[in-house]
């Protein structure tokens, strides 16, 4: 019964916040935010809506208790970091724990989870507002693809993921100084994020077909020689040695999602090219590939190809889903960008409707399995009504 009530609660939170997001009015090119030293009415309204969304999602995250597959483990790790015991967590996490526990005068892990919730949400929503082709669509994907709810797990990792997501703008703008700065900040909490430094940079270039084929062949070779690759991986992550994480396994949800998004991307390229050809009579792909949004879309498309490759050929690696998510999270930008650039209004409406239905079905399926081990998002509990605490 508690599980059903929790599912209804999650659906309600998603519905309310998505409805608020759809009331946010996008700005036109060159539209002022300030007039005569004051914010425009539209700007104030948008900021209030985003603030309201932030508050709702933050409260759900910050007030949770024992929700997520590693909530209890984090309380123990934080205790060890505070008392100077042995921990495998990065220095940023350890410093933050000591600062917050010292500030609070005790091991109040609720404060620790609240700080991670605040920071993670802040980077995600900031990225939506400044980079998405359509804030409301990106936010809808954030909720229905389960990204928001998955931030209840592995808080260090999802904080690093939010910064990597936020930093995509700097890569696309070739502002590598800011990009490296933010990734290094994220690495203080989860060093796996360092992987995006070379990968995001390489994804900004147009990959030729032979390069893609060669990459797929190399990935297949790695899968064949997975025992050697796994040994090398454990050199970088020795803490996974002799743990259940070595069991690996394909995350079919992530793989099928990456396949669907890539198919949508290829369909768009074909339809868009056909439309250009019909308009001009003699079509040159260089004309529309030179447009600014195409480079951004290609960046996301290539990252999603990497998400598919890592989720399949490298599924034997410890917690490979974390690696895939650094690439696959770009779907939150990619899908709205495609929808906004479908030229025919009728086709765009159909595509938007299909995306809406698929995402709703995906979200419902996600919630139905959210109680399983490894996820543990159900039933929802709050420390406001839970007398038990983790004490060490």
Beta strands, then each sheet from edge to edge (+ up, - down):
strand 1: 34-35
strand 2: 38-39
sheet 1: 1+ 2-
end
